């Protein structure tokens, strides 16, 4: 068997390509929003609502991808390469089958799912068209996310970054053709954006397969896909299911929040979408550092280096918070011109500026969640992260969204205040868990701990 080539990686070396890749992924949606804003605010709102459902379904695929990634990281750290191909093949196959199922559900029940949001008729039709096209292509993303996370776990983060960059270029060019009718293409608006997104995702899938085969040198055989074993699947699911339930809990709460914000009107719905697009740079800092720390922590835990793993988590959260505060201050300083890139509506701009100012309190709390959530999952302690997510979000945060935003009449400001409280409570709970070091007993690969000087 040809062993996978594993690279020695530092936090910076593994994180900066993930940061650029995450930036590209989120800028893909920002580009859609920006280009659609030239059509109408209604087009932006319709796609924003459809994307809530798509992102919710997309996170379903992460229960296999995340579990596969963590197990592979620990096996790499333990220098046990024999099972890595089979874990990867199993993960890709399961997500392929799951992707077909999810795509079918979104297409068949698009009308009923969008009916949850009480959209105006014009918005409903556009949102449904987008949901059918992009939702139908989710099977491509289901396989892509598994391949991408395994590639990153091996340290080849630059390669996934390059694939994302090419995917963005293709998507933006497709948007340009279909929104503006360039080069003789029809001006399809929302359907054109959806088609461009689906095509770029299919091409990205092909690129990830090439990288996995030629760069990572995981030359998967048919047997690697179909050789499913209970013990192997159990390890993947022990991480993947709790991780995904936690993510699903959060994203479902965001769908509920979107439904609450629709009660405030299309203007406030568009404000939320524009504000999140401006904040994306701050958000991806935490996501990238969390993912980078997760890869390194998984290797260290697999090698039995628990003390080094603990220090890695503490160091990463300090870096993450400092970076988030600095970038948030820069965004706040130029928040008005940033919002004017999307809209000229004075009410949207004023509200968006207030929300961005509140982001100075929101983002450090989000960093605790993103970094310690990912790092605890890397150790095998995914159930605790899931429990915190479910208990806090549904026991406290979701009721606060409605009470602050609708019952007290505080509108979007009240909902944003609830976001801040939610992130900090969950973040502090995860921080205490990391400090307790109970996660040291959760490793999936049992190794004799190495002495640390």
Long-range contacts (C-beta under 8 A, 24 or more apart in sequence): 1-81, 1-82, 1-85, 2-217, 2-219, 3-81, 4-76, 4-81, 4-84, 4-85, 4-154, 4-216, 4-217, 4-218, 5-154, 5-216, 5-217, 6-76, 6-154, 6-155, 7-154, 7-155, 7-156, 8-155, 9-155, 9-295, 9-296, 9-299, 10-296, 11-289, 11-292, 11-293, 11-296, 11-312, 11-315, 11-316, 11-319, 13-155, 14-152, 14-155, 14-157, 14-292, 14-295, 14-296, 15-157, 15-288, 15-289, 15-291, 15-292, 15-293, 16-288, 17-157, 17-158, 17-160, 17-161, 18-152, 18-157, 18-160, 18-161, 18-287, 18-288, 18-291, 18-292, 19-284, 19-285, 19-288, 19-289, 20-161, 20-164, 20-165, 21-157, 21-160, 21-161, 21-164, 21-165, 22-284, 22-287, 22-288, 22-291, 23-280, 23-281, 23-284, 24-161, 24-164, 24-165, 24-167, 24-168, 25-164, 26-280, 26-283, 26-284, 27-168, 27-280, 28-167, 28-168, 28-171, 28-172, 28-197, 28-200, 29-277, 30-277, 30-280, 31-168, 31-171, 31-172, 31-175, 32-171, 32-175, 32-193, 32-197, 33-273, 33-274, 33-277, 33-342, 34-277, 34-341, 34-342, 35-172, 35-175, 35-176, 35-179, 35-193, 36-179, 36-189, 36-190, 36-193, 37-342, 37-343, 38-179, 39-179, 39-189, 39-190, 41-266, 41-267, 41-270, 41-343, 41-345, 41-348, 42-120, 42-122, 42-123, 42-126, 42-266, 43-126, 43-189, 43-190, 44-270, 44-273, 44-274, 44-342, 45-123, 45-266, 45-269, 45-270, 45-273, 46-119, 46-122, 46-123, 46-124, 46-126, 46-127, 46-130, 46-190, 47-126, 47-127, 47-130, 47-190, 47-193, 48-258, 48-269, 48-270, 48-272, 48-273, 49-114, 49-117, 49-119, 49-123, 49-127, 49-258, 49-262, 49-269, 50-114, 50-127, 50-128, 50-130, 50-131, 50-134, 50-135, 51-130, 52-251, 52-254, 52-255, 52-258, 53-106, 53-113, 53-114, 53-131, 53-135, 53-255, 54-106, 54-131, 54-134, 54-135, 54-138, 55-251, 56-248, 56-251, 56-252, 56-254, 56-255, 57-102, 57-105, 57-106, 57-135, 57-138, 58-138, 58-141, 58-145, 59-244, 59-247, 59-248, 59-251, 60-98, 60-102, 60-244, 60-248, 61-95, 61-98, 61-99, 61-102, 61-138, 61-141, 61-142, 61-145, 61-146, 62-145, 62-240, 62-243, 62-244, 62-247, 63-237, 63-240, 63-241, 63-243, 63-244, 63-245, 64-91, 64-94, 64-95, 64-98, 64-146, 64-236, 64-240, 65-91, 65-95, 65-145, 65-146, 65-148, 65-149, 65-240, 66-149, 66-239, 66-240, 66-243, 66-244, 66-377, 67-91, 67-235, 67-236, 67-237, 67-238, 67-239, 67-240, 67-241, 67-243, 68-146, 68-149, 68-150, 68-236, 68-240, 69-149, 69-150, 69-152, 69-153, 69-294, 69-295, 69-298, 70-239, 70-294, 70-298, 70-377, 70-378, 70-380, 70-382, 70-444, 71-235, 71-236, 71-239, 71-444, 72-150, 72-153, 72-154, 73-153, 73-294, 73-295, 73-297, 73-298, 73-299, 73-302, 73-378, 74-298, 74-299, 74-301, 74-302, 74-380, 74-443, 74-444, 74-445, 75-302, 75-445, 76-153, 76-154, 76-298, 76-299, 76-302, 77-298, 77-299, 77-300, 77-301, 77-302, 77-303, 77-305, 77-445, 78-302, 78-303, 78-304, 78-445, 78-447, 79-303, 80-445, 83-232, 84-218, 85-218, 85-219, 85-220, 85-221, 85-224, 86-224, 86-227, 86-229, 86-232, 87-232, 87-236, 88-146, 88-150, 88-212, 88-218, 88-220, 88-224, 89-220, 89-221, 89-223, 89-224, 89-225, 89-226, 89-227, 90-224, 90-225, 90-227, 90-228, 90-232, 90-233, 90-236, 91-146, 91-150, 91-236, 92-143, 92-146, 92-147, 92-220, 92-225, 93-225, 93-226, 95-142, 95-143, 95-145, 95-146, 96-139, 96-142, 96-143, 98-142, 99-138, 99-139, 99-140, 99-141, 99-142, 99-143, 100-139, 102-135, 102-138, 102-139, 102-142, 103-135, 103-136, 103-137, 103-138, 103-139, 106-131, 106-132, 106-135, 106-136, 106-138, 107-132, 107-135, 107-136, 110-135, 116-255, 116-259, 117-258, 117-259, 117-262, 118-259, 118-262, 118-263, 119-262, 120-266, 123-266, 126-189, 126-190, 129-190, 129-191, 129-194, 130-190, 130-191, 130-193, 130-194, 132-194, 133-191, 133-194, 133-195, 133-197, 133-198, 134-194, 134-197, 134-198, 136-198, 137-197, 137-198, 137-201, 137-202, 140-198, 140-201, 140-202, 140-204, 140-205, 141-201, 141-205, 143-205, 143-208, 144-201, 144-204, 144-205, 144-208, 147-205, 147-208, 147-209, 147-211, 147-212, 148-208, 150-212, 150-216, 150-218, 151-208, 151-211, 151-212, 151-215, 151-216, 152-291, 152-295, 153-295, 153-298, 154-216, 155-295, 156-211, 156-215, 156-216, 157-292, 159-211, 159-215, 160-208, 160-211, 163-204, 163-207, 163-208, 163-211, 164-204, 166-203, 166-204, 166-207, 167-200, 167-201, 167-203, 167-204, 167-207, 168-200, 170-196, 170-199, 170-200, 170-203, 171-196, 171-197, 171-199, 171-200, 174-199, 174-200, 235-444, 238-380, 238-382, 238-444, 239-377, 239-380, 239-382, 239-444, 240-382, 241-382, 242-377, 242-382, 242-383, 242-385, 242-386, 243-377, 243-382, 243-385, 243-386, 245-386, 245-389, 245-390, 246-373, 246-382, 246-385, 246-386, 246-388, 246-389, 246-390, 247-389, 249-386, 249-389, 249-390, 249-393, 249-394, 250-389, 250-393, 253-393, 253-394, 253-397, 253-398, 253-401, 256-398, 256-401, 257-398, 257-401, 257-415, 260-401, 260-402, 260-405, 260-406, 260-415, 261-405, 261-412, 261-415, 263-406, 264-405, 264-406, 264-411, 264-412, 267-345, 267-347, 267-348, 268-351, 268-411, 268-412, 270-343, 270-345, 270-348, 271-348, 271-351, 271-352, 271-355, 271-412, 272-355, 272-412, 274-339, 274-342, 274-343, 274-348, 274-352, 275-339, 275-352, 275-355, 275-356, 277-342, 278-331, 278-335, 278-338, 278-339, 278-352, 278-356, 279-331, 279-356, 279-359, 279-363, 281-327, 281-331, 282-324, 282-327, 282-328, 282-331, 282-359, 282-363, 283-363, 283-366, 285-320, 285-323, 285-324, 285-327, 285-367, 286-320, 286-324, 286-363, 286-366, 286-367, 286-369, 286-370, 286-371, 287-370, 289-316, 289-319, 289-320, 289-323, 289-367, 289-370, 289-371, 290-316, 290-320, 290-370, 290-371, 290-372, 290-373, 290-374, 290-375, 291-374, 292-316, 293-371, 293-374, 293-375, 293-378, 294-374, 294-375, 294-377, 294-378, 295-378, 297-375, 297-378, 297-379, 298-378, 298-379, 301-378, 301-379, 301-380, 301-443, 301-445, 302-443, 302-444, 302-445, 302-447, 303-447, 303-450, 304-443, 304-447, 304-448, 304-449, 304-450, 305-449, 305-450, 305-452, 306-437, 306-440, 306-449, 307-452, 308-452, 309-379, 310-434, 310-437, 312-375, 313-371, 313-372, 313-375, 313-434, 314-434, 316-371, 316-375, 317-367, 317-368, 317-371, 317-372, 317-431, 320-367, 320-370, 320-371, 321-364, 321-367, 321-368, 324-363, 324-364, 324-366, 324-367, 325-360, 325-363, 325-364, 328-359, 328-360, 328-363, 329-360, 331-356, 331-359, 332-356, 332-357, 332-359, 332-360, 351-412, 351-413, 354-413, 355-412, 355-413, 355-416, 358-413, 358-416, 358-417, 358-420, 361-420, 362-416, 362-419, 362-420, 362-423, 365-420, 365-423, 365-424, 365-426, 365-427, 366-423, 366-427, 367-427, 368-423, 368-424, 368-426, 368-427, 368-428, 368-430, 368-431, 369-423, 369-426, 369-427, 369-430, 372-427, 372-430, 372-431, 372-433, 372-434, 373-430, 375-434, 376-430, 376-433, 376-434, 376-439, 379-439, 379-440, 379-442, 379-443, 380-439, 380-442, 380-443, 380-444, 381-433, 381-438, 381-439, 381-442, 384-430, 384-433, 384-438, 384-439, 385-430, 388-426, 388-429, 388-430, 388-433, 389-426, 392-422, 392-425, 392-426, 392-429, 393-422, 393-426, 396-421, 396-422, 396-425, 397-421, 397-422
